Amino acid sequence: MTYCVHCGQPEPEGPHPRCHNPRTALEPPRFCARCARRMIVQVTPAGWTARCSRHGACTSEDTG
């Protein structure tokens, strides 16, 4: 199962239209897509880094 990275709710049928829109396209993830845990997010002028205590880190460079 995957979870929404913006609200942490399950995404069994795919992305939530409320959470996945042009407004949130540049937002860093706040929840882990694998376990829905709240992530530690650091935003800098160069991008962002988000870290899950279980699954490690991802960066704005990872998402393209």
mmCIF file as Biopython writes it, N, C-alpha, C and O atoms, coordinates in Angstrom:
data_model
#
loop_
_atom_site.group_PDB
_atom_site.id
_atom_site.type_symbol
_atom_site.label_atom_id
_atom_site.label_alt_id
_atom_site.label_comp_id
_atom_site.label_asym_id
_atom_site.label_entity_id
_atom_site.label_seq_id
_atom_site.pdbx_PDB_ins_code
_atom_site.Cartn_x
_atom_site.Cartn_y
_atom_site.Cartn_z
_atom_site.occupancy
_atom_site.B_iso_or_equiv
_atom_site.auth_seq_id
_atom_site.auth_asym_id
_atom_site.pdbx_PDB_model_num
ATOM 1   N N  . MET A ? 1  ? 0.842  -1.176 0.000   1.0 0.0 1  A 1 
ATOM 2   C CA . MET A ? 1  ? 0.000  0.000  0.000   1.0 0.0 1  A 1 
ATOM 3   C C  . MET A ? 1  ? 0.884  1.234  0.000   1.0 0.0 1  A 1 
ATOM 4   O O  . MET A ? 1  ? 1.935  1.256  0.641   1.0 0.0 1  A 1 
ATOM 5   N N  . THR A ? 2  ? 0.460  2.247  -0.712  1.0 0.0 2  A 1 
ATOM 6   C CA . THR A ? 2  ? 1.174  3.520  -0.688  1.0 0.0 2  A 1 
ATOM 7   C C  . THR A ? 2  ? 0.302  4.575  -0.027  1.0 0.0 2  A 1 
ATOM 8   O O  . THR A ? 2  ? -0.918 4.435  0.060   1.0 0.0 2  A 1 
ATOM 9   N N  . TYR A ? 3  ? 0.949  5.624  0.430   1.0 0.0 3  A 1 
ATOM 10  C CA . TYR A ? 3  ? 0.268  6.695  1.145   1.0 0.0 3  A 1 
ATOM 11  C C  . TYR A ? 3  ? 0.540  8.022  0.459   1.0 0.0 3  A 1 
ATOM 12  O O  . TYR A ? 3  ? 1.565  8.194  -0.201  1.0 0.0 3  A 1 
ATOM 13  N N  . CYS A ? 4  ? -0.375 8.947  0.619   1.0 0.0 4  A 1 
ATOM 14  C CA . CYS A ? 4  ? -0.228 10.290 0.062   1.0 0.0 4  A 1 
ATOM 15  C C  . CYS A ? 4  ? 0.895  11.001 0.813   1.0 0.0 4  A 1 
ATOM 16  O O  . CYS A ? 4  ? 0.904  11.012 2.044   1.0 0.0 4  A 1 
ATOM 17  N N  . VAL A ? 5  ? 1.837  11.592 0.091   1.0 0.0 5  A 1 
ATOM 18  C CA . VAL A ? 5  ? 2.962  12.273 0.727   1.0 0.0 5  A 1 
ATOM 19  C C  . VAL A ? 5  ? 2.581  13.651 1.274   1.0 0.0 5  A 1 
ATOM 20  O O  . VAL A ? 5  ? 3.370  14.278 1.980   1.0 0.0 5  A 1 
ATOM 21  N N  . HIS A ? 6  ? 1.383  14.119 0.952   1.0 0.0 6  A 1 
ATOM 22  C CA . HIS A ? 6  ? 0.939  15.427 1.431   1.0 0.0 6  A 1 
ATOM 23  C C  . HIS A ? 6  ? 0.023  15.343 2.647   1.0 0.0 6  A 1 
ATOM 24  O O  . HIS A ? 6  ? 0.097  16.195 3.533   1.0 0.0 6  A 1 
ATOM 25  N N  . CYS A ? 7  ? -0.854 14.312 2.704   1.0 0.0 7  A 1 
ATOM 26  C CA . CYS A ? 7  ? -1.785 14.211 3.833   1.0 0.0 7  A 1 
ATOM 27  C C  . CYS A ? 7  ? -1.609 12.932 4.651   1.0 0.0 7  A 1 
ATOM 28  O O  . CYS A ? 7  ? -2.134 12.852 5.761   1.0 0.0 7  A 1 
ATOM 29  N N  . GLY A ? 8  ? -0.890 11.933 4.142   1.0 0.0 8  A 1 
ATOM 30  C CA . GLY A ? 8  ? -0.636 10.698 4.871   1.0 0.0 8  A 1 
ATOM 31  C C  . GLY A ? 8  ? -1.738 9.657  4.789   1.0 0.0 8  A 1 
ATOM 32  O O  . GLY A ? 8  ? -1.635 8.609  5.426   1.0 0.0 8  A 1 
ATOM 33  N N  . GLN A ? 9  ? -2.786 9.917  4.025   1.0 0.0 9  A 1 
ATOM 34  C CA . GLN A ? 9  ? -3.893 8.958  3.899   1.0 0.0 9  A 1 
ATOM 35  C C  . GLN A ? 9  ? -3.560 7.890  2.859   1.0 0.0 9  A 1 
ATOM 36  O O  . GLN A ? 9  ? -2.777 8.159  1.948   1.0 0.0 9  A 1 
ATOM 37  N N  . PRO A ? 10 ? -4.129 6.687  2.965   1.0 0.0 10 A 1 
ATOM 38  C CA . PRO A ? 10 ? -3.871 5.630  1.981   1.0 0.0 10 A 1 
ATOM 39  C C  . PRO A ? 10 ? -4.300 6.058  0.578   1.0 0.0 10 A 1 
ATOM 40  O O  . PRO A ? 10 ? -5.271 6.796  0.407   1.0 0.0 10 A 1 
ATOM 41  N N  . GLU A ? 11 ? -3.557 5.578  -0.424  1.0 0.0 11 A 1 
ATOM 42  C CA . GLU A ? 11 ? -3.871 5.867  -1.819  1.0 0.0 11 A 1 
ATOM 43  C C  . GLU A ? 11 ? -4.100 4.571  -2.595  1.0 0.0 11 A 1 
ATOM 44  O O  . GLU A ? 11 ? -3.350 4.280  -3.527  1.0 0.0 11 A 1 
ATOM 45  N N  . PRO A ? 12 ? -5.114 3.790  -2.234  1.0 0.0 12 A 1 
ATOM 46  C CA . PRO A ? 12 ? -5.321 2.508  -2.913  1.0 0.0 12 A 1 
ATOM 47  C C  . PRO A ? 12 ? -5.731 2.661  -4.378  1.0 0.0 12 A 1 
ATOM 48  O O  . PRO A ? 12 ? -5.380 1.817  -5.202  1.0 0.0 12 A 1 
ATOM 49  N N  . GLU A ? 13 ? -6.462 3.716  -4.715  1.0 0.0 13 A 1 
ATOM 50  C CA . GLU A ? 13 ? -6.920 3.903  -6.088  1.0 0.0 13 A 1 
ATOM 51  C C  . GLU A ? 13 ? -6.047 4.868  -6.875  1.0 0.0 13 A 1 
ATOM 52  O O  . GLU A ? 13 ? -6.312 5.101  -8.054  1.0 0.0 13 A 1 
ATOM 53  N N  . GLY A ? 14 ? -5.026 5.430  -6.268  1.0 0.0 14 A 1 
ATOM 54  C CA . GLY A ? 14 ? -4.179 6.402  -6.947  1.0 0.0 14 A 1 
ATOM 55  C C  . GLY A ? 14 ? -4.147 7.710  -6.182  1.0 0.0 14 A 1 
ATOM 56  O O  . GLY A ? 14 ? -4.685 7.804  -5.078  1.0 0.0 14 A 1 
ATOM 57  N N  . PRO A ? 15 ? -3.514 8.726  -6.768  1.0 0.0 15 A 1 
ATOM 58  C CA . PRO A ? 15 ? -3.349 10.015 -6.080  1.0 0.0 15 A 1 
ATOM 59  C C  . PRO A ? 15 ? -4.679 10.694 -5.757  1.0 0.0 15 A 1 
ATOM 60  O O  . PRO A ? 15 ? -5.645 10.585 -6.512  1.0 0.0 15 A 1 
ATOM 61  N N  . HIS A ? 16 ? -4.714 11.390 -4.630  1.0 0.0 16 A 1 
ATOM 62  C CA . HIS A ? 16 ? -5.885 12.180 -4.246  1.0 0.0 16 A 1 
ATOM 63  C C  . HIS A ? 16 ? -5.907 13.456 -5.089  1.0 0.0 16 A 1 
ATOM 64  O O  . HIS A ? 16 ? -4.897 14.158 -5.141  1.0 0.0 16 A 1 
ATOM 65  N N  . PRO A ? 17 ? -7.007 13.775 -5.741  1.0 0.0 17 A 1 
ATOM 66  C CA . PRO A ? 17 ? -7.078 15.016 -6.520  1.0 0.0 17 A 1 
ATOM 67  C C  . PRO A ? 17 ? -6.879 16.253 -5.648  1.0 0.0 17 A 1 
ATOM 68  O O  . PRO A ? 17 ? -6.314 17.248 -6.104  1.0 0.0 17 A 1 
ATOM 69  N N  . ARG A ? 18 ? -7.336 16.199 -4.402  1.0 0.0 18 A 1 
ATOM 70  C CA . ARG A ? 18 ? -7.204 17.345 -3.494  1.0 0.0 18 A 1 
ATOM 71  C C  . ARG A ? 18 ? -5.735 17.618 -3.157  1.0 0.0 18 A 1 
ATOM 72  O O  . ARG A ? 18 ? -5.338 18.771 -2.993  1.0 0.0 18 A 1 
ATOM 73  N N  . CYS A ? 19 ? -4.944 16.572 -3.057  1.0 0.0 19 A 1 
ATOM 74  C CA . CYS A ? 19 ? -3.546 16.727 -2.656  1.0 0.0 19 A 1 
ATOM 75  C C  . CYS A ? 19 ? -2.594 16.869 -3.840  1.0 0.0 19 A 1 
ATOM 76  O O  . CYS A ? 19 ? -1.531 17.476 -3.704  1.0 0.0 19 A 1 
ATOM 77  N N  . HIS A ? 20 ? -2.951 16.329 -4.976  1.0 0.0 20 A 1 
ATOM 78  C CA . HIS A ? 20 ? -2.063 16.359 -6.134  1.0 0.0 20 A 1 
ATOM 79  C C  . HIS A ? 20 ? -2.620 17.317 -7.180  1.0 0.0 20 A 1 
ATOM 80  O O  . HIS A ? 20 ? -3.358 16.921 -8.082  1.0 0.0 20 A 1 
ATOM 81  N N  . ASN A ? 21 ? -2.254 18.565 -7.038  1.0 0.0 21 A 1 
ATOM 82  C CA . ASN A ? 21 ? -2.700 19.601 -7.955  1.0 0.0 21 A 1 
ATOM 83  C C  . ASN A ? 21 ? -1.540 20.548 -8.204  1.0 0.0 21 A 1 
ATOM 84  O O  . ASN A ? 21 ? -0.500 20.400 -7.564  1.0 0.0 21 A 1 
ATOM 85  N N  . PRO A ? 22 ? -1.669 21.508 -9.100  1.0 0.0 22 A 1 
ATOM 86  C CA . PRO A ? 22 ? -0.545 22.414 -9.398  1.0 0.0 22 A 1 
ATOM 87  C C  . PRO A ? 22 ? -0.012 23.158 -8.171  1.0 0.0 22 A 1 
ATOM 88  O O  . PRO A ? 22 ? 1.173  23.486 -8.114  1.0 0.0 22 A 1 
ATOM 89  N N  . ARG A ? 23 ? -0.875 23.424 -7.193  1.0 0.0 23 A 1 
ATOM 90  C CA . ARG A ? 23 ? -0.442 24.140 -5.994  1.0 0.0 23 A 1 
ATOM 91  C C  . ARG A ? 23 ? 0.567  23.330 -5.180  1.0 0.0 23 A 1 
ATOM 92  O O  . ARG A ? 23 ? 1.479  23.902 -4.583  1.0 0.0 23 A 1 
ATOM 93  N N  . THR A ? 24 ? 0.414  22.015 -5.149  1.0 0.0 24 A 1 
ATOM 94  C CA . THR A ? 24 ? 1.300  21.179 -4.345  1.0 0.0 24 A 1 
ATOM 95  C C  . THR A ? 24 ? 2.436  20.547 -5.146  1.0 0.0 24 A 1 
ATOM 96  O O  . THR A ? 24 ? 3.234  19.793 -4.590  1.0 0.0 24 A 1 
ATOM 97  N N  . ALA A ? 25 ? 2.520  20.839 -6.428  1.0 0.0 25 A 1 
ATOM 98  C CA . ALA A ? 25 ? 3.535  20.205 -7.280  1.0 0.0 25 A 1 
ATOM 99  C C  . ALA A ? 25 ? 4.962  20.478 -6.800  1.0 0.0 25 A 1 
ATOM 100 O O  . ALA A ? 25 ? 5.824  19.608 -6.922  1.0 0.0 25 A 1 
ATOM 101 N N  . LEU A ? 26 ? 5.221  21.645 -6.268  1.0 0.0 26 A 1 
ATOM 102 C CA . LEU A ? 26 ? 6.571  21.986 -5.814  1.0 0.0 26 A 1 
ATOM 103 C C  . LEU A ? 26 ? 6.763  21.811 -4.312  1.0 0.0 26 A 1 
ATOM 104 O O  . LEU A ? 26 ? 7.853  22.056 -3.795  1.0 0.0 26 A 1 
ATOM 105 N N  . GLU A ? 27 ? 5.723  21.394 -3.610  1.0 0.0 27 A 1 
ATOM 106 C CA . GLU A ? 27 ? 5.804  21.178 -2.161  1.0 0.0 27 A 1 
ATOM 107 C C  . GLU A ? 27 ? 6.629  19.930 -1.850  1.0 0.0 27 A 1 
ATOM 108 O O  . GLU A ? 27 ? 6.522  18.932 -2.563  1.0 0.0 27 A 1 
ATOM 109 N N  . PRO A ? 28 ? 7.437  19.968 -0.815  1.0 0.0 28 A 1 
ATOM 110 C CA . PRO A ? 28 ? 8.141  18.741 -0.410  1.0 0.0 28 A 1 
ATOM 111 C C  . PRO A ? 28 ? 7.155  17.767 0.228   1.0 0.0 28 A 1 
ATOM 112 O O  . PRO A ? 28 ? 6.109  18.183 0.726   1.0 0.0 28 A 1 
ATOM 113 N N  . PRO A ? 29 ? 7.478  16.482 0.216   1.0 0.0 29 A 1 
ATOM 114 C CA . PRO A ? 29 ? 6.599  15.509 0.868   1.0 0.0 29 A 1 
ATOM 115 C C  . PRO A ? 29 ? 6.644  15.702 2.378   1.0 0.0 29 A 1 
ATOM 116 O O  . PRO A ? 29 ? 7.699  16.005 2.935   1.0 0.0 29 A 1 
ATOM 117 N N  . ARG A ? 30 ? 5.527  15.531 3.030   1.0 0.0 30 A 1 
ATOM 118 C CA . ARG A ? 30 ? 5.451  15.662 4.489   1.0 0.0 30 A 1 
ATOM 119 C C  . ARG A ? 30 ? 5.297  14.309 5.176   1.0 0.0 30 A 1 
ATOM 120 O O  . ARG A ? 30 ? 5.615  14.162 6.356   1.0 0.0 30 A 1 
ATOM 121 N N  . PHE A ? 31 ? 4.804  13.318 4.425   1.0 0.0 31 A 1 
ATOM 122 C CA . PHE A ? 31 ? 4.604  11.972 4.956   1.0 0.0 31 A 1 
ATOM 123 C C  . PHE A ? 31 ? 5.314  10.970 4.054   1.0 0.0 31 A 1 
ATOM 124 O O  . PHE A ? 31 ? 5.412  11.181 2.846   1.0 0.0 31 A 1 
ATOM 125 N N  . CYS A ? 32 ? 5.808  9.884  4.636   1.0 0.0 32 A 1 
ATOM 126 C CA . CYS A ? 32 ? 6.470  8.825  3.876   1.0 0.0 32 A 1 
ATOM 127 C C  . CYS A ? 32 ? 5.432  8.078  3.045   1.0 0.0 32 A 1 
ATOM 128 O O  . CYS A ? 32 ? 4.384  7.692  3.563   1.0 0.0 32 A 1 
ATOM 129 N N  . ALA A ? 33 ? 5.713  7.871  1.764   1.0 0.0 33 A 1 
ATOM 130 C CA . ALA A ? 33 ? 4.787  7.156  0.870   1.0 0.0 33 A 1 
ATOM 131 C C  . ALA A ? 33 ? 4.729  5.671  1.193   1.0 0.0 33 A 1 
ATOM 132 O O  . ALA A ? 33 ? 3.773  4.999  0.806   1.0 0.0 33 A 1 
ATOM 133 N N  . ARG A ? 34 ? 5.722  5.145  1.889   1.0 0.0 34 A 1 
ATOM 134 C CA . ARG A ? 34 ? 5.758  3.714  2.201   1.0 0.0 34 A 1 
ATOM 135 C C  . ARG A ? 34 ? 5.100  3.371  3.525   1.0 0.0 34 A 1 
ATOM 136 O O  . ARG A ? 34 ? 4.507  2.300  3.652   1.0 0.0 34 A 1 
ATOM 137 N N  . CYS A ? 35 ? 5.191  4.276  4.542   1.0 0.0 35 A 1 
ATOM 138 C CA . CYS A ? 35 ? 4.651  3.931  5.860   1.0 0.0 35 A 1 
ATOM 139 C C  . CYS A ? 35 ? 3.771  5.013  6.482   1.0 0.0 35 A 1 
ATOM 140 O O  . CYS A ? 35 ? 3.225  4.804  7.566   1.0 0.0 35 A 1 
ATOM 141 N N  . ALA A ? 36 ? 3.621  6.147  5.835   1.0 0.0 36 A 1 
ATOM 142 C CA . ALA A ? 36 ? 2.781  7.268  6.292   1.0 0.0 36 A 1 
ATOM 143 C C  . ALA A ? 36 ? 3.297  7.947  7.557   1.0 0.0 36 A 1 
ATOM 144 O O  . ALA A ? 36 ? 2.560  8.701  8.192   1.0 0.0 36 A 1 
ATOM 145 N N  . ARG A ? 37 ? 4.545  7.693  7.931   1.0 0.0 37 A 1 
ATOM 146 C CA . ARG A ? 37 ? 5.118  8.406  9.078   1.0 0.0 37 A 1 
ATOM 147 C C  . ARG A ? 37 ? 5.415  9.846  8.671   1.0 0.0 37 A 1 
ATOM 148 O O  . ARG A ? 37 ? 5.751  10.121 7.519   1.0 0.0 37 A 1 
ATOM 149 N N  . ARG A ? 38 ? 5.288  10.748 9.620   1.0 0.0 38 A 1 
ATOM 150 C CA . ARG A ? 38 ? 5.629  12.150 9.385   1.0 0.0 38 A 1 
ATOM 151 C C  . ARG A ? 38 ? 7.136  12.231 9.180   1.0 0.0 38 A 1 
ATOM 152 O O  . ARG A ? 38 ? 7.900  11.648 9.949   1.0 0.0 38 A 1 
ATOM 153 N N  . MET A ? 39 ? 7.566  12.948 8.148   1.0 0.0 39 A 1 
ATOM 154 C CA . MET A ? 39 ? 8.994  13.043 7.853   1.0 0.0 39 A 1 
ATOM 155 C C  . MET A ? 39 ? 9.567  14.365 8.346   1.0 0.0 39 A 1 
ATOM 156 O O  . MET A ? 39 ? 8.851  15.352 8.514   1.0 0.0 39 A 1 
ATOM 157 N N  . ILE A ? 40 ? 10.866 14.355 8.571   1.0 0.0 40 A 1 
ATOM 158 C CA . ILE A ? 40 ? 11.603 15.567 8.919   1.0 0.0 40 A 1 
ATOM 159 C C  . ILE A ? 40 ? 11.983 16.222 7.601   1.0 0.0 40 A 1 
ATOM 160 O O  . ILE A ? 40 ? 12.689 15.623 6.791   1.0 0.0 40 A 1 
ATOM 161 N N  . VAL A ? 41 ? 11.520 17.448 7.379   1.0 0.0 41 A 1 
ATOM 162 C CA . VAL A ? 41 ? 11.728 18.140 6.107   1.0 0.0 41 A 1 
ATOM 163 C C  . VAL A ? 41 ? 12.572 19.379 6.332   1.0 0.0 41 A 1 
ATOM 164 O O  . VAL A ? 41 ? 12.317 20.166 7.244   1.0 0.0 41 A 1 
ATOM 165 N N  . GLN A ? 42 ? 13.582 19.544 5.487   1.0 0.0 42 A 1 
ATOM 166 C CA . GLN A ? 42 ? 14.401 20.748 5.518   1.0 0.0 42 A 1 
ATOM 167 C C  . GLN A ? 42 ? 14.349 21.381 4.138   1.0 0.0 42 A 1 
ATOM 168 O O  . GLN A ? 42 ? 14.691 20.744 3.142   1.0 0.0 42 A 1 
ATOM 169 N N  . VAL A ? 43 ? 13.916 22.649 4.081   1.0 0.0 43 A 1 
ATOM 170 C CA . VAL A ? 43 ? 13.811 23.379 2.825   1.0 0.0 43 A 1 
ATOM 171 C C  . VAL A ? 43 ? 14.909 24.428 2.777   1.0 0.0 43 A 1 
ATOM 172 O O  . VAL A ? 43 ? 15.106 25.182 3.730   1.0 0.0 43 A 1 
ATOM 173 N N  . THR A ? 44 ? 15.629 24.469 1.650   1.0 0.0 44 A 1 
ATOM 174 C CA . THR A ? 44 ? 16.683 25.460 1.432   1.0 0.0 44 A 1 
ATOM 175 C C  . THR A ? 44 ? 16.405 26.160 0.105   1.0 0.0 44 A 1 
ATOM 176 O O  . THR A ? 44 ? 15.533 25.721 -0.645  1.0 0.0 44 A 1 
ATOM 177 N N  . PRO A ? 45 ? 17.120 27.230 -0.200  1.0 0.0 45 A 1 
ATOM 178 C CA . PRO A ? 45 ? 16.932 27.871 -1.501  1.0 0.0 45 A 1 
ATOM 179 C C  . PRO A ? 45 ? 17.261 26.946 -2.680  1.0 0.0 45 A 1 
ATOM 180 O O  . PRO A ? 45 ? 16.758 27.147 -3.785  1.0 0.0 45 A 1 
ATOM 181 N N  . ALA A ? 46 ? 18.090 25.952 -2.450  1.0 0.0 46 A 1 
ATOM 182 C CA . ALA A ? 46 ? 18.488 25.030 -3.524  1.0 0.0 46 A 1 
ATOM 183 C C  . ALA A ? 46 ? 17.541 23.840 -3.683  1.0 0.0 46 A 1 
ATOM 184 O O  . ALA A ? 46 ? 17.642 23.122 -4.677  1.0 0.0 46 A 1 
ATOM 185 N N  . GLY A ? 47 ? 16.629 23.608 -2.742  1.0 0.0 47 A 1 
ATOM 186 C CA . GLY A ? 47 ? 15.725 22.461 -2.819  1.0 0.0 47 A 1 
ATOM 187 C C  . GLY A ? 47 ? 15.277 22.026 -1.440  1.0 0.0 47 A 1 
ATOM 188 O O  . GLY A ? 47 ? 15.209 22.841 -0.520  1.0 0.0 47 A 1 
ATOM 189 N N  . TRP A ? 48 ? 14.969 20.745 -1.289  1.0 0.0 48 A 1 
ATOM 190 C CA . TRP A ? 48 ? 14.523 20.215 -0.009  1.0 0.0 48 A 1 
ATOM 191 C C  . TRP A ? 48 ? 15.059 18.810 0.212   1.0 0.0 48 A 1 
ATOM 192 O O  . TRP A ? 48 ? 15.453 18.115 -0.724  1.0 0.0 48 A 1 
ATOM 193 N N  . THR A ? 49 ? 15.062 18.411 1.490   1.0 0.0 49 A 1 
ATOM 194 C CA . THR A ? 49 ? 15.416 17.053 1.904   1.0 0.0 49 A 1 
ATOM 195 C C  . THR A ? 49 ? 14.347 16.593 2.877   1.0 0.0 49 A 1 
ATOM 196 O O  . THR A ? 49 ? 13.981 17.327 3.796   1.0 0.0 49 A 1 
ATOM 197 N N  . ALA A ? 50 ? 13.843 15.380 2.679   1.0 0.0 50 A 1 
ATOM 198 C CA . ALA A ? 50 ? 12.848 14.810 3.585   1.0 0.0 50 A 1 
ATOM 199 C C  . ALA A ? 50 ? 13.377 13.461 4.061   1.0 0.0 50 A 1 
ATOM 200 O O  . ALA A ? 50 ? 13.871 12.664 3.263   1.0 0.0 50 A 1 
ATOM 201 N N  . ARG A ? 51 ? 13.270 13.207 5.376   1.0 0.0 51 A 1 
ATOM 202 C CA . ARG A ? 51 ? 13.814 11.977 5.930   1.0 0.0 51 A 1 
ATOM 203 C C  . ARG A ? 51 ? 12.781 11.253 6.767   1.0 0.0 51 A 1 
ATOM 204 O O  . ARG A ? 51 ? 12.193 11.817 7.690   1.0 0.0 51 A 1 
ATOM 205 N N  . CYS A ? 52 ? 12.570 9.979  6.422   1.0 0.0 52 A 1 
ATOM 206 C CA . CYS A ? 52 ? 11.710 9.086  7.202   1.0 0.0 52 A 1 
ATOM 207 C C  . CYS A ? 52 ? 12.618 8.324  8.163   1.0 0.0 52 A 1 
ATOM 208 O O  . CYS A ? 52 ? 13.702 7.890  7.775   1.0 0.0 52 A 1 
ATOM 209 N N  . SER A ? 53 ? 12.189 8.159  9.407   1.0 0.0 53 A 1 
ATOM 210 C CA . SER A ? 53 ? 13.017 7.461  10.388  1.0 0.0 53 A 1 
ATOM 211 C C  . SER A ? 53 ? 13.190 5.986  10.043  1.0 0.0 53 A 1 
ATOM 212 O O  . SER A ? 53 ? 14.129 5.350  10.522  1.0 0.0 53 A 1 
ATOM 213 N N  . ARG A ? 54 ? 12.311 5.437  9.228   1.0 0.0 54 A 1 
ATOM 214 C CA . ARG A ? 54 ? 12.393 4.037  8.831   1.0 0.0 54 A 1 
ATOM 215 C C  . ARG A ? 54 ? 12.985 3.813  7.452   1.0 0.0 54 A 1 
ATOM 216 O O  . ARG A ? 54 ? 13.737 2.859  7.251   1.0 0.0 54 A 1 
ATOM 217 N N  . HIS A ? 55 ? 12.661 4.675  6.501   1.0 0.0 55 A 1 
ATOM 218 C CA . HIS A ? 55 ? 13.013 4.417  5.102   1.0 0.0 55 A 1 
ATOM 219 C C  . HIS A ? 55 ? 14.061 5.340  4.518   1.0 0.0 55 A 1 
ATOM 220 O O  . HIS A ? 55 ? 14.354 5.252  3.326   1.0 0.0 55 A 1 
ATOM 221 N N  . GLY A ? 56 ? 14.632 6.219  5.317   1.0 0.0 56 A 1 
ATOM 222 C CA . GLY A ? 56 ? 15.716 7.048  4.842   1.0 0.0 56 A 1 
ATOM 223 C C  . GLY A ? 56 ? 15.266 8.345  4.200   1.0 0.0 56 A 1 
ATOM 224 O O  . GLY A ? 56 ? 14.127 8.780  4.366   1.0 0.0 56 A 1 
ATOM 225 N N  . ALA A ? 57 ? 16.186 8.957  3.461   1.0 0.0 57 A 1 
ATOM 226 C CA . ALA A ? 57 ? 15.975 10.303 2.936   1.0 0.0 57 A 1 
ATOM 227 C C  . ALA A ? 57 ? 15.678 10.297 1.442   1.0 0.0 57 A 1 
ATOM 228 O O  . ALA A ? 57 ? 16.055 9.386  0.706   1.0 0.0 57 A 1 
ATOM 229 N N  . CYS A ? 58 ? 14.985 11.356 1.030   1.0 0.0 58 A 1 
ATOM 230 C CA . CYS A ? 58 ? 14.819 11.657 -0.389  1.0 0.0 58 A 1 
ATOM 231 C C  . CYS A ? 58 ? 15.012 13.166 -0.530  1.0 0.0 58 A 1 
ATOM 232 O O  . CYS A ? 58 ? 14.837 13.907 0.437   1.0 0.0 58 A 1 
ATOM 233 N N  . THR A ? 59 ? 15.368 13.618 -1.720  1.0 0.0 59 A 1 
ATOM 234 C CA . THR A ? 59 ? 15.627 15.031 -1.955  1.0 0.0 59 A 1 
ATOM 235 C C  . THR A ? 59 ? 14.866 15.509 -3.173  1.0 0.0 59 A 1 
ATOM 236 O O  . THR A ? 59 ? 14.324 14.709 -3.935  1.0 0.0 59 A 1 
ATOM 237 N N  . SER A ? 60 ? 14.830 16.826 -3.353  1.0 0.0 60 A 1 
ATOM 238 C CA . SER A ? 60 ? 14.186 17.394 -4.529  1.0 0.0 60 A 1 
ATOM 239 C C  . SER A ? 60 ? 14.899 16.942 -5.800  1.0 0.0 60 A 1 
ATOM 240 O O  . SER A ? 60 ? 14.281 16.898 -6.864  1.0 0.0 60 A 1 
ATOM 241 N N  . GLU A ? 61 ? 16.165 16.612 -5.713  1.0 0.0 61 A 1 
ATOM 242 C CA . GLU A ? 61 ? 16.915 16.117 -6.869  1.0 0.0 61 A 1 
ATOM 243 C C  . GLU A ? 61 ? 16.456 14.709 -7.270  1.0 0.0 61 A 1 
ATOM 244 O O  . GLU A ? 61 ? 16.543 14.343 -8.442  1.0 0.0 61 A 1 
ATOM 245 N N  . ASP A ? 62 ? 15.967 13.915 -6.301  1.0 0.0 62 A 1 
ATOM 246 C CA . ASP A ? 62 ? 15.473 12.561 -6.590  1.0 0.0 62 A 1 
ATOM 247 C C  . ASP A ? 62 ? 14.193 12.584 -7.427  1.0 0.0 62 A 1 
ATOM 248 O O  . ASP A ? 62 ? 13.948 11.676 -8.222  1.0 0.0 62 A 1 
ATOM 249 N N  . THR A ? 63 ? 13.378 13.626 -7.243  1.0 0.0 63 A 1 
ATOM 250 C CA . THR A ? 63 ? 12.087 13.684 -7.919  1.0 0.0 63 A 1 
ATOM 251 C C  . THR A ? 63 ? 12.159 14.346 -9.282  1.0 0.0 63 A 1 
ATOM 252 O O  . THR A ? 63 ? 11.164 14.370 -10.007 1.0 0.0 63 A 1 
ATOM 253 N N  . GLY A ? 64 ? 13.292 14.871 -9.637  1.0 0.0 64 A 1 
ATOM 254 C CA . GLY A ? 64 ? 13.474 15.465 -10.961 1.0 0.0 64 A 1 
ATOM 255 C C  . GLY A ? 64 ? 12.997 16.819 -10.997 1.0 0.0 64 A 1 
ATOM 256 O O  . GLY A ? 64 ? 13.073 17.472 -12.038 1.0 0.0 64 A 1 
#
